[in-house]
């Protein structure tokens, strides 16, 4: 508390700026994030932000870094196969991304050289090496494929397309004469389940990779 009885603002720092910027993106979307808006949220002159973040591109990079740094991969059980370890890691990544739906596109489009992301990759490579996987280009390609798959799946989940609210009615109105295959699919009980679809795709990628 300050001497006036009002709570003191946290000291301005890069970390505080990035977390505040992420809060704005979570609440309002990345298109609403400006240096002026951020300055207002922080209660400082926008020019003060540039001492810590040189430009908006660096701000977006920092938001992606903040999200990557929140990913907790834990410690895998020695009884887990490398496939099980990767499934657990990708599910954890999916959970983090779904917690920040407005920032998923930023995570997927910012440079992959941030210290936070490199730390995640290093940790995953360590897990896989201990599980008997070689540290080679094939393993690196597998990690990249799984991360990109996870980001893409979450991006599809959180991005509600125009007209999505009318989709169920549109499906029910399909005629077997004009759309026989879609009608058969629906009659066979198919429903959109993002969790099941994600796990199915993840397992298919891992199964297919073992055969290449």
C-alpha positions as CSV (number, residue, x, y, z in Angstrom):
1,X,0.0,0.0,0.0
2,X,1.1,3.6,-0.7
3,X,1.1,6.3,2.0
4,X,-2.1,7.6,0.5
5,X,-3.8,4.3,1.1
6,X,-4.1,3.4,-2.6
7,X,-2.5,0.2,-3.8
8,X,0.8,0.8,-5.6
9,X,1.2,-0.2,-9.3
10,X,3.7,-2.9,-10.0
11,X,7.1,-1.6,-11.1
12,X,7.2,-1.3,-14.9
13,X,9.2,-4.2,-16.4
14,X,9.2,-6.2,-19.7
15,X,7.5,-9.1,-18.0
16,X,4.7,-6.9,-16.5
17,X,4.2,-5.2,-19.9
18,X,4.0,-8.5,-21.7
19,X,1.5,-10.0,-19.3
20,X,-0.6,-6.9,-19.5
21,X,-0.5,-7.0,-23.3
22,X,-1.5,-10.7,-23.2
23,X,-4.4,-9.8,-20.9
24,X,-5.6,-7.2,-23.5
25,X,-5.3,-9.8,-26.3
26,X,-7.2,-12.4,-24.3
27,X,-10.0,-9.9,-23.5
28,X,-10.3,-7.8,-26.7
29,X,-8.2,-9.6,-29.5
30,X,-4.8,-8.8,-31.0
31,X,-6.2,-6.3,-33.4
32,X,-7.2,-4.1,-30.4
33,X,-3.7,-4.0,-29.0
34,X,-1.9,-0.8,-29.6
35,X,0.9,0.9,-27.7
36,X,-1.5,3.7,-26.7
37,X,-4.0,1.1,-25.4
38,X,-1.3,-0.7,-23.5
39,X,0.0,2.5,-22.0
40,X,-3.5,3.3,-20.7
41,X,-3.9,-0.2,-19.2
42,X,-0.5,0.2,-17.5
43,X,-1.2,3.7,-16.4
44,X,2.0,5.1,-18.1
45,X,2.9,7.2,-21.1
46,X,3.1,4.9,-24.1
47,X,6.6,6.2,-24.8
48,X,7.8,4.5,-21.5
49,X,7.0,1.1,-23.0
50,X,9.6,1.5,-25.7
51,X,12.3,1.3,-23.1
52,X,11.4,-2.3,-22.7
53,X,9.8,-3.3,-26.0
54,X,11.1,-1.5,-29.1
55,X,8.1,-1.9,-31.4
56,X,4.8,-3.7,-31.9
57,X,6.5,-6.7,-33.6
58,X,8.6,-7.2,-30.5
59,X,5.5,-6.9,-28.4
60,X,3.8,-9.7,-30.4
61,X,7.0,-11.8,-30.1
62,X,7.0,-11.3,-26.4
63,X,3.3,-12.3,-26.0
64,X,4.2,-15.6,-27.8
65,X,7.2,-16.0,-25.5
66,X,4.9,-15.5,-22.5
67,X,2.6,-18.2,-23.6
68,X,5.4,-20.7,-24.4
69,X,6.9,-20.0,-20.9
70,X,3.6,-21.0,-19.3
71,X,3.8,-24.5,-20.8
72,X,4.6,-27.0,-18.0
73,X,5.7,-30.3,-19.5
74,X,6.3,-31.9,-16.1
75,X,8.6,-34.9,-15.7
76,X,7.7,-38.0,-17.7
77,X,7.4,-41.3,-16.0
78,X,10.3,-43.7,-16.9
79,X,7.6,-46.2,-17.8
80,X,6.2,-44.0,-20.5
81,X,7.2,-44.7,-24.2
82,X,8.3,-41.8,-26.3
83,X,5.0,-41.8,-28.0
84,X,3.1,-41.4,-24.7
85,X,5.5,-38.6,-23.7
86,X,4.8,-36.7,-26.9
87,X,1.0,-37.2,-26.5
88,X,1.2,-35.8,-23.0
89,X,3.3,-32.8,-24.1
90,X,1.1,-32.0,-27.1
91,X,-2.0,-32.2,-24.9
92,X,-0.4,-29.8,-22.5
93,X,0.4,-27.4,-25.3
94,X,-3.2,-27.6,-26.6
95,X,-4.4,-26.8,-23.1
96,X,-2.2,-23.7,-22.9
97,X,-3.3,-22.5,-26.4
98,X,-7.0,-23.0,-25.6
99,X,-6.6,-20.8,-22.5
100,X,-5.5,-17.9,-24.9
101,X,-7.8,-18.3,-27.9
102,X,-7.2,-14.8,-29.2
103,X,-3.4,-15.3,-29.2
104,X,-3.2,-18.7,-30.9
105,X,-2.4,-17.1,-34.3
106,X,0.4,-15.1,-32.7
107,X,2.0,-18.3,-31.3
108,X,1.8,-19.9,-34.7
109,X,3.3,-17.0,-36.7
110,X,6.0,-15.6,-34.5
111,X,9.7,-16.6,-34.9
112,X,10.7,-20.0,-33.5
113,X,14.0,-18.6,-32.1
114,X,12.6,-17.3,-28.8
115,X,14.4,-18.5,-25.7
116,X,11.2,-19.8,-24.3
117,X,10.3,-22.0,-27.3
118,X,13.9,-23.2,-27.6
119,X,13.7,-24.3,-23.9
120,X,10.6,-26.3,-24.7
121,X,12.2,-27.9,-27.7
122,X,15.3,-28.7,-25.6
123,X,13.2,-30.3,-22.9
124,X,11.2,-32.4,-25.4
125,X,14.4,-33.6,-27.1
126,X,15.8,-34.5,-23.7
127,X,12.7,-36.6,-22.9
128,X,12.9,-38.3,-26.3
129,X,16.6,-39.0,-26.0
130,X,16.2,-40.6,-22.6
131,X,13.3,-42.7,-24.1
132,X,15.7,-44.0,-26.8
133,X,14.9,-41.7,-29.7
134,X,17.9,-40.4,-31.7
135,X,18.7,-36.7,-31.8
136,X,18.5,-36.3,-35.5
137,X,16.6,-34.5,-38.3
138,X,13.8,-37.1,-38.2
139,X,13.1,-36.4,-34.6
140,X,13.2,-32.7,-35.2
141,X,10.8,-33.0,-38.1
142,X,8.4,-35.0,-35.9
143,X,8.4,-32.4,-33.2
144,X,7.8,-29.6,-35.7
145,X,4.9,-31.6,-37.3
146,X,3.2,-32.3,-34.0
147,X,3.5,-28.7,-32.8
148,X,2.2,-27.3,-36.1
149,X,-0.7,-29.9,-36.0
150,X,-1.6,-28.8,-32.5
151,X,-1.5,-25.1,-33.2
152,X,-3.6,-25.6,-36.4
153,X,-6.2,-27.7,-34.6
154,X,-6.6,-25.2,-31.8
155,X,-6.8,-22.4,-34.4
156,X,-9.6,-24.2,-36.1
157,X,-11.4,-24.8,-32.8
158,X,-11.3,-21.2,-31.5
159,X,-12.0,-19.5,-34.8
160,X,-15.8,-19.5,-35.2
161,X,-16.6,-19.1,-38.9
162,X,-19.4,-16.9,-40.1
163,X,-22.6,-18.8,-40.1
164,X,-21.4,-21.4,-37.6
165,X,-24.6,-21.0,-35.5
166,X,-26.7,-22.3,-38.4
167,X,-24.5,-25.3,-39.2
168,X,-26.5,-28.0,-37.3
169,X,-29.7,-27.0,-39.1
170,X,-27.9,-27.0,-42.4
171,X,-26.6,-30.5,-41.8
172,X,-30.0,-31.8,-40.9
173,X,-31.4,-30.3,-44.1
174,X,-29.0,-32.2,-46.4
175,X,-30.7,-34.5,-48.9
176,X,-29.4,-38.0,-49.5
177,X,-30.1,-37.3,-53.2
178,X,-27.7,-34.3,-53.4
179,X,-25.3,-35.2,-50.6
180,X,-25.3,-39.0,-50.3
181,X,-21.9,-39.3,-48.6
182,X,-22.5,-36.5,-46.0
183,X,-26.0,-37.8,-45.3
184,X,-24.6,-41.3,-44.7
185,X,-21.9,-39.9,-42.4
186,X,-24.5,-38.1,-40.3
187,X,-26.8,-41.1,-40.3
188,X,-23.9,-43.2,-38.9
189,X,-23.8,-41.0,-35.9
190,X,-20.9,-38.6,-36.6
191,X,-20.7,-35.5,-34.5
192,X,-18.0,-32.9,-34.2
193,X,-15.9,-33.7,-31.1
194,X,-12.8,-31.6,-31.1
195,X,-11.1,-33.5,-28.2
196,X,-11.7,-36.9,-29.9
197,X,-10.7,-35.5,-33.3
198,X,-7.5,-34.1,-31.9
199,X,-6.5,-37.3,-30.2
200,X,-7.3,-39.3,-33.2
201,X,-5.2,-37.2,-35.5
202,X,-2.3,-37.1,-33.0
203,X,-2.3,-40.9,-32.7
204,X,-2.5,-41.3,-36.5
205,X,0.5,-39.0,-37.0
206,X,2.6,-41.0,-34.5
207,X,1.5,-44.3,-35.9
208,X,2.3,-43.2,-39.4
209,X,5.6,-41.7,-38.5
210,X,6.8,-45.1,-37.1
211,X,6.2,-46.7,-40.4
212,X,8.1,-44.1,-42.5
